[in-house]
Amino acid sequence: MADVEASVRDLVDHDRDCTEQALSQMGLRRKINLLIAEWKAAGGGDVLPDVRDRVRLRSVTKAGIPARAVARR
């Protein structure tokens, strides 16, 4: 979904037609909303993770300075 959003932004920034990509993005959002509604209907009541939680849980890559990678953890 992030790729679709980035392509829409790029097209808008360059004053180009983004109709197809925007419709695709809206379809993805609709699909996510349906999945969340189904999850809640099935008894899901936990708080869903947001982007900040996902970034925090992502493993730190080893490329770069090892001391900085260890310090970030």
N, C-alpha and C positions, 0 to 999 in steps of 0.2 A: 504494500500500500504506500509505503514511503517513496518508492520509485515512481508511482503514478502521480503522487503529490508533487514530487520534484519536477516531473515532466510538465505538469500543468503550470507550475510557477515559471519554468523556463519559457514556455510558450507565451504566457501572459507578459513576461518581462520583455519579450521580443515582438510584442504586438502581433501575435499569430493566433490562428483559430485553434482553440483548445476544446472544442465541443466534444469530440470523441473521448479524449482523456478525462474530461470533467464528468461525463456520463459514466465512464468506467469507475471513477473515484466514488461517485455517488452510489453506484451499485455495490461497491465493496463496503461502503459505510452501512448501507441498508442490510447487507448480509451479516455484518458484525452485530448490528442491532438485533436482528432476528436470532442470532446465536445466543446473545446475552439474554433475550426474552425467554428462549427455550431453556436456558440454564436456570434462570430464576424460577420458571414454571416447574422445573424438575426438583425444586427445593434448594437451589443454590442461594446461599445467603452470605457467603464470605465476601470480603472486600476484594475486588479484583485488583491485581497489580497495575500500577501505572508506569509510564515511561521511566520515571526516576528510579522506581524499584527495579525495573529490568536492567537499567544501566548499572546500578549498584551490584546486581547479581552476576553480571557478565564478568567472565574471567579476564584478568589483566594479561595482555599479550607479553610474551617474553622478548619480543623485538625491541631493541632500544637499550637503555642503560638499566642493568639489573637492579642497581641500588634504588632507582626511582620506582621501578615496578614493585619492589618490596615495600617501599615507603607508602605507596598508594593503597596497599592492602590494609 
